[in-house]
Amino acid sequence: MATVHDAVHHIQDEITEINDQENKDSNNISSNTK
């Protein structure tokens, strides 16, 4: 079960990284349009 938990945790980390990158991109876009 530890391997399943590790895999889920790894996926959550990747999702967090993707969300952080999208937030940076949208921040750059909104600051560029102002």
Biotite code that builds the C-alpha atoms (Angstrom):
import biotite.structure as struc

atoms = struc.array([
    struc.Atom([0.000, 0.000, 0.000], chain_id="A", res_id=1, res_name="MET", atom_name="CA", element="C"),
    struc.Atom([2.971, 2.289, 0.564], chain_id="A", res_id=2, res_name="ALA", atom_name="CA", element="C"),
    struc.Atom([3.769, 2.191, -3.147], chain_id="A", res_id=3, res_name="THR", atom_name="CA", element="C"),
    struc.Atom([0.222, 3.293, -4.016], chain_id="A", res_id=4, res_name="VAL", atom_name="CA", element="C"),
    struc.Atom([0.453, 6.103, -1.476], chain_id="A", res_id=5, res_name="HIS", atom_name="CA", element="C"),
    struc.Atom([3.823, 7.189, -2.865], chain_id="A", res_id=6, res_name="ASP", atom_name="CA", element="C"),
    struc.Atom([2.427, 7.237, -6.401], chain_id="A", res_id=7, res_name="ALA", atom_name="CA", element="C"),
    struc.Atom([-0.570, 9.347, -5.357], chain_id="A", res_id=8, res_name="VAL", atom_name="CA", element="C"),
    struc.Atom([1.715, 11.750, -3.507], chain_id="A", res_id=9, res_name="HIS", atom_name="CA", element="C"),
    struc.Atom([3.979, 12.024, -6.554], chain_id="A", res_id=10, res_name="HIS", atom_name="CA", element="C"),
    struc.Atom([1.014, 12.805, -8.805], chain_id="A", res_id=11, res_name="ILE", atom_name="CA", element="C"),
    struc.Atom([-0.231, 15.453, -6.378], chain_id="A", res_id=12, res_name="GLN", atom_name="CA", element="C"),
    struc.Atom([3.220, 17.061, -6.415], chain_id="A", res_id=13, res_name="ASP", atom_name="CA", element="C"),
    struc.Atom([3.189, 17.178, -10.216], chain_id="A", res_id=14, res_name="GLU", atom_name="CA", element="C"),
    struc.Atom([-0.313, 18.698, -10.233], chain_id="A", res_id=15, res_name="ILE", atom_name="CA", element="C"),
    struc.Atom([0.867, 21.337, -7.769], chain_id="A", res_id=16, res_name="THR", atom_name="CA", element="C"),
    struc.Atom([3.834, 22.184, -10.003], chain_id="A", res_id=17, res_name="GLU", atom_name="CA", element="C"),
    struc.Atom([1.558, 22.481, -13.046], chain_id="A", res_id=18, res_name="ILE", atom_name="CA", element="C"),
    struc.Atom([-0.879, 24.717, -11.154], chain_id="A", res_id=19, res_name="ASN", atom_name="CA", element="C"),
    struc.Atom([1.992, 26.907, -9.937], chain_id="A", res_id=20, res_name="ASP", atom_name="CA", element="C"),
    struc.Atom([3.265, 27.277, -13.511], chain_id="A", res_id=21, res_name="GLN", atom_name="CA", element="C"),
    struc.Atom([-0.205, 28.165, -14.792], chain_id="A", res_id=22, res_name="GLU", atom_name="CA", element="C"),
    struc.Atom([-0.583, 30.751, -12.035], chain_id="A", res_id=23, res_name="ASN", atom_name="CA", element="C"),
    struc.Atom([2.736, 32.337, -13.030], chain_id="A", res_id=24, res_name="LYS", atom_name="CA", element="C"),
    struc.Atom([1.696, 32.358, -16.693], chain_id="A", res_id=25, res_name="ASP", atom_name="CA", element="C"),
    struc.Atom([-1.667, 34.000, -15.986], chain_id="A", res_id=26, res_name="SER", atom_name="CA", element="C"),
    struc.Atom([0.026, 36.531, -13.702], chain_id="A", res_id=27, res_name="ASN", atom_name="CA", element="C"),
    struc.Atom([2.428, 37.420, -16.506], chain_id="A", res_id=28, res_name="ASN", atom_name="CA", element="C"),
    struc.Atom([-0.441, 37.737, -18.979], chain_id="A", res_id=29, res_name="ILE", atom_name="CA", element="C"),
    struc.Atom([-2.530, 39.977, -16.722], chain_id="A", res_id=30, res_name="SER", atom_name="CA", element="C"),
    struc.Atom([0.454, 42.193, -15.886], chain_id="A", res_id=31, res_name="SER", atom_name="CA", element="C"),
    struc.Atom([1.299, 42.503, -19.583], chain_id="A", res_id=32, res_name="ASN", atom_name="CA", element="C"),
    struc.Atom([-2.225, 43.630, -20.497], chain_id="A", res_id=33, res_name="THR", atom_name="CA", element="C"),
    struc.Atom([-2.338, 46.352, -17.833], chain_id="A", res_id=34, res_name="LYS", atom_name="CA", element="C"),
])
